[in-house]
Amino acid sequence: MASIRDRVKQLVPTQVTSRVRESLVDYGVRTSDRRPLPDFLIIGTKRGGTTSLWNYLIQHPLVPRLFPAWNTKSSHYFEENWGRGEAWYRSHFPTQRHRETLENRHGGPVRVGEAAPLYMFHPLAAQRVAALMPQVKLIVLLRDPVERAYSHWKERRTNGVEPLDFAAALAAEPERTAGERERLIAEPEYFSEPYDWYTYRARGRYLEHLEPWLTHFDRGQLLFLPSEDLYRDARATYRRTLDFLGLPAHDLPDFKVYNDRRSAPLEPALRAELTQYYRPYNEALRQRLGLRLDWPDQAA
């Protein structure tokens, strides 16, 4: 039997649905002056648990979703939609009146945010965020870069935009992405799919991508979370995040995993090569941030 949602879809013409969506988007822009900028951003890393953490946070009664409701976790403003302007960006967040209603109802401060894993990796995002929201809080999930790269490839493969096997994709990465970073800097409104899709190895060199954020923001504005801690004990990581955001405790009934990608294990020789490759980058990251990162990359 068809669900109620399916039957509604059959009854409502596509053009009507499109008009409703356009109307809501327009309303958001027209009321943008009543919509405060976000309090926090989850800026990375891709395939590091950002979708899971975001979904845990929006179950808190003081963390409202984006506007309109079909927006999942990000506006992609600081990397893909920069040319749309600040009013368009503000249109994605709840109004001041909505914030006040939630605060009165639940007796605590509202915290609004978004999650966009490409922000950490984009060469201009840090300075753009700093110029617009210098006091914003930033959450960074960091996953073993070997596992992250393999998971990234699996996602691209599943989405039908990666015809190569993992080894071949790693080998093709320099050619596929050649000049893309430079073009992003030279053309502020340019968006690069290859830079997003095929940077399997490059994205795991975390420190070089974090340096602009460390330059533009005080360390106290950044929360670094090992993804492995989230996977092992999501409840504890969630509580740590609430504390960082200044939100009251709020327990969840469960912590389901979002966007998981099951597959065959990574081929041992390729794992060994990537582990060796990332070893100096990971050690520099540990030293710079003073973090305990439980990744199997340290020499015996």
C-alpha positions as CSV (number, residue, x, y, z in Angstrom):
1,M,0.0,0.0,0.0
2,A,1.3,3.4,-0.9
3,S,2.3,5.7,2.0
4,I,0.5,9.0,2.6
5,R,3.6,10.8,1.5
6,D,3.6,8.9,-1.8
7,R,-0.1,9.6,-2.4
8,V,0.5,13.3,-1.7
9,K,3.3,13.3,-4.2
10,Q,1.0,11.8,-6.8
11,L,-1.7,14.4,-6.2
12,V,0.5,17.5,-6.1
13,P,1.9,18.5,-9.5
14,T,5.6,18.9,-9.7
15,Q,5.3,22.6,-10.8
16,V,3.2,23.3,-7.7
17,T,5.9,21.8,-5.5
18,S,8.6,23.8,-7.3
19,R,6.6,27.0,-6.8
20,V,6.3,26.3,-3.1
21,R,10.0,25.7,-2.8
22,E,10.8,28.9,-4.7
23,S,8.4,30.9,-2.5
24,L,10.0,29.6,0.7
25,V,13.5,30.4,-0.6
26,D,12.4,33.9,-1.6
27,Y,10.8,34.4,1.9
28,G,14.0,33.4,3.5
29,V,16.0,35.9,1.6
30,R,13.4,38.7,2.2
31,T,13.5,38.1,5.9
32,S,17.3,37.7,6.0
33,D,17.8,40.8,8.1
34,R,15.8,39.0,10.9
35,R,18.0,35.9,10.7
36,P,21.2,35.9,12.8
37,L,24.3,34.3,11.5
38,P,25.1,30.8,12.9
39,D,26.9,30.2,16.2
40,F,28.9,27.2,15.0
41,L,30.2,25.4,12.0
42,I,31.3,21.8,11.6
43,I,34.0,22.3,9.0
44,G,35.4,18.8,8.5
45,T,36.5,16.3,7.7
46,K,34.7,14.6,4.8
47,R,33.9,11.0,5.7
48,G,34.8,11.7,9.3
49,G,31.4,11.5,10.9
50,T,30.1,15.0,10.2
51,T,26.7,13.8,9.2
52,S,26.3,11.7,12.3
53,L,27.3,14.4,14.6
54,W,25.1,16.9,12.9
55,N,22.1,14.7,13.2
56,Y,22.8,14.1,16.9
57,L,23.0,17.9,17.5
58,I,19.7,18.8,15.7
59,Q,17.9,16.4,18.0
60,H,18.7,18.8,20.8
61,P,15.7,21.0,21.4
62,L,17.9,24.1,21.3
63,V,19.6,23.4,18.0
64,P,17.1,24.2,15.2
65,R,17.4,22.8,11.7
66,L,18.2,24.9,8.7
67,F,15.5,26.7,6.7
68,P,13.7,25.6,4.6
69,A,13.2,22.2,6.0
70,W,14.6,20.3,3.0
71,N,18.1,21.7,3.6
72,T,20.0,18.8,5.2
73,K,23.1,20.1,6.9
74,S,24.7,22.9,4.9
75,S,24.2,25.9,2.7
76,H,27.7,25.3,1.1
77,Y,28.0,29.1,1.1
78,F,31.7,29.5,1.8
79,E,32.9,27.1,-1.0
80,E,30.2,26.6,-3.6
81,N,27.7,29.5,-3.3
82,W,29.9,32.4,-2.3
83,G,28.6,34.6,-5.2
84,R,25.0,34.5,-3.8
85,G,25.9,37.0,-1.0
86,E,25.2,37.4,2.7
87,A,21.4,37.7,2.5
88,W,21.2,34.4,0.7
89,Y,23.4,32.8,3.4
90,R,21.4,34.2,6.3
91,S,18.2,33.0,4.7
92,H,19.1,29.4,5.7
93,F,19.0,30.1,9.4
94,P,16.1,30.6,11.8
95,T,14.7,34.0,12.6
96,Q,15.5,35.8,15.9
97,R,11.8,35.3,16.8
98,H,12.2,31.5,16.3
99,R,15.3,31.5,18.5
100,E,13.5,33.4,21.3
101,T,10.6,31.1,21.1
102,L,12.9,28.0,21.6
103,E,14.8,29.8,24.4
104,N,11.5,30.6,26.3
105,R,10.2,27.1,25.7
106,H,13.3,25.1,26.8
107,G,15.0,27.6,29.1
108,G,18.4,27.7,27.5
109,P,20.5,29.3,24.8
110,V,19.9,28.4,21.2
111,R,22.8,27.4,19.1
112,V,22.5,27.5,15.3
113,G,24.9,26.0,12.9
114,E,25.7,24.0,9.7
115,A,28.0,21.2,8.7
116,A,30.1,21.4,5.5
117,P,33.2,19.2,5.3
118,L,34.6,21.0,2.3
119,Y,35.0,24.2,4.4
120,M,38.1,23.0,6.1
121,F,39.7,22.0,2.7
122,H,38.7,25.1,0.6
123,P,41.7,27.5,0.4
124,L,39.5,30.6,0.9
125,A,36.9,29.4,3.4
126,A,38.8,30.3,6.6
127,Q,39.3,34.0,5.7
128,R,35.7,34.2,4.4
129,V,34.3,32.8,7.6
130,A,36.6,35.0,9.8
131,A,35.5,38.2,7.9
132,L,31.8,37.5,8.4
133,M,31.7,35.6,11.7
134,P,34.9,36.2,13.7
135,Q,33.4,34.8,16.9
136,V,31.9,31.6,15.5
137,K,32.8,28.3,17.0
138,L,34.3,25.6,14.8
139,I,34.1,21.8,15.2
140,V,36.6,19.6,13.4
141,L,36.4,15.9,13.1
142,L,39.7,14.2,12.2
143,R,39.7,10.6,11.0
144,D,42.6,8.3,10.3
145,P,43.5,9.6,6.8
146,V,44.0,6.2,5.4
147,E,40.4,5.1,6.3
148,R,39.1,8.5,5.3
149,A,40.6,8.3,1.8
150,Y,39.2,4.8,1.3
151,S,35.8,5.8,2.5
152,H,35.9,8.9,0.3
153,W,36.6,6.7,-2.7
154,K,33.7,4.3,-1.7
155,E,31.3,7.2,-1.6
156,R,32.3,8.5,-5.0
157,R,32.1,5.0,-6.4
158,T,28.6,4.5,-4.9
159,N,27.5,7.8,-6.3
160,G,28.5,6.8,-9.8
161,V,31.2,9.5,-10.4
162,E,34.3,7.3,-9.8
163,P,35.0,4.7,-12.6
164,L,38.5,3.8,-11.3
165,D,39.5,1.3,-8.6
166,F,41.0,2.8,-5.5
167,A,44.7,2.4,-6.5
168,A,44.1,3.8,-10.0
169,A,42.1,6.7,-8.5
170,L,45.0,7.6,-6.1
171,A,47.4,7.5,-9.1
172,A,45.1,9.7,-11.2
173,E,44.6,12.3,-8.4
174,P,47.4,14.7,-9.3
175,E,46.3,14.9,-12.9
176,R,42.6,15.1,-12.1
177,T,43.0,18.0,-9.7
178,A,46.0,19.8,-11.3
179,G,45.5,23.6,-11.1
180,E,42.1,23.4,-9.3
181,R,43.3,24.9,-6.0
182,E,45.0,27.7,-7.8
183,R,41.9,28.4,-9.8
184,L,39.7,28.5,-6.7
185,I,42.0,31.2,-5.3
186,A,42.2,33.2,-8.6
187,E,38.4,33.0,-9.3
188,P,36.5,33.5,-6.0
189,E,33.1,32.3,-7.4
190,Y,34.5,29.2,-9.1
191,F,33.5,25.8,-7.7
192,S,35.5,22.7,-8.5
193,E,34.0,19.3,-8.6
194,P,37.3,17.6,-9.1
195,Y,38.7,19.4,-6.0
196,D,35.8,18.1,-4.0
197,W,35.4,14.6,-5.5
198,Y,38.9,13.3,-6.3
199,T,41.2,14.6,-3.6
200,Y,41.4,11.3,-1.8
201,R,45.1,11.6,-0.7
202,A,45.3,15.4,-0.4
203,R,42.5,15.8,2.1
204,G,44.3,13.7,4.6
205,R,47.1,16.1,5.0
206,Y,45.1,17.8,7.6
207,L,47.5,20.3,9.1
208,E,48.1,22.2,5.9
209,H,44.4,22.7,5.5
210,L,43.9,23.7,9.2
211,E,46.7,26.3,9.3
212,P,44.5,29.1,7.8
213,W,41.8,28.3,10.5
214,L,44.4,28.4,13.2
215,T,45.7,31.7,11.9
216,H,42.3,33.4,11.7
217,F,40.7,32.0,14.9
218,D,41.6,31.7,18.6
219,R,42.4,28.1,19.6
220,G,39.5,28.3,22.1
221,Q,37.1,28.6,19.2
222,L,38.1,25.3,17.7
223,L,37.1,21.8,19.0
224,F,39.1,18.9,17.6
225,L,37.4,15.6,17.8
226,P,39.0,12.3,16.7
227,S,36.4,10.5,14.5
228,E,37.4,7.2,16.2
229,D,36.2,8.6,19.5
230,L,32.9,9.4,17.9
231,Y,32.7,5.8,16.5
232,R,33.7,4.2,19.8
233,D,31.6,6.4,22.2
234,A,29.2,8.7,20.3
235,R,27.4,9.6,23.6
236,A,30.6,11.0,25.2
237,T,31.6,12.9,22.0
238,Y,28.1,14.3,21.8
239,R,28.2,15.5,25.4
240,R,31.7,17.0,24.8
241,T,30.3,18.9,21.8
242,L,27.3,20.2,23.8
243,D,29.7,21.5,26.5
244,F,31.8,23.3,23.9
245,L,28.7,25.0,22.5
246,G,27.4,26.0,25.9
247,L,24.3,23.9,25.6
248,P,22.6,22.1,28.5
249,A,22.8,18.3,28.7
250,H,20.3,16.4,26.6
251,D,20.5,12.7,26.3
252,L,19.5,10.8,23.1
253,P,17.8,7.4,23.0
254,D,20.3,6.1,20.5
255,F,23.2,7.1,18.3
256,K,22.6,5.5,14.9
257,V,25.4,5.8,12.3
258,Y,24.6,7.9,9.3
259,N,26.2,7.5,5.8
260,D,28.1,4.3,6.7
261,R,29.8,2.6,3.8
262,R,30.4,-1.1,4.2
263,S,32.8,-2.8,1.9
264,A,35.7,-5.2,1.6
265,P,38.8,-4.3,3.6
266,L,41.4,-2.1,2.0
267,E,44.1,-4.1,0.3
268,P,47.1,-4.6,2.7
269,A,49.9,-3.3,0.4
270,L,47.9,-0.2,-0.4
271,R,47.1,0.4,3.2
272,A,50.8,0.1,4.1
273,E,51.8,2.6,1.4
274,L,49.2,5.1,2.6
275,T,50.2,4.6,6.2
276,Q,53.8,5.4,5.4
277,Y,52.8,8.4,3.3
278,Y,50.7,10.0,6.0
279,R,53.1,9.2,8.9
280,P,55.1,12.6,8.9
281,Y,51.9,14.6,8.3
282,N,50.1,12.9,11.2
283,E,53.1,13.4,13.5
284,A,53.2,17.1,12.6
285,L,49.5,17.4,13.3
286,R,49.8,15.8,16.7
287,Q,52.7,18.1,17.6
288,R,50.9,21.2,16.4
289,L,47.6,20.5,18.1
290,G,48.8,18.6,21.1
291,L,46.2,15.9,20.3
292,R,46.1,12.2,21.0
293,L,45.2,10.6,17.7
294,D,44.9,6.9,17.9
295,W,45.9,6.1,14.4
296,P,48.1,3.1,13.4
297,D,50.8,5.2,11.8
298,Q,53.5,5.5,14.3
299,A,56.7,3.5,13.8
300,A,57.2,0.6,16.1
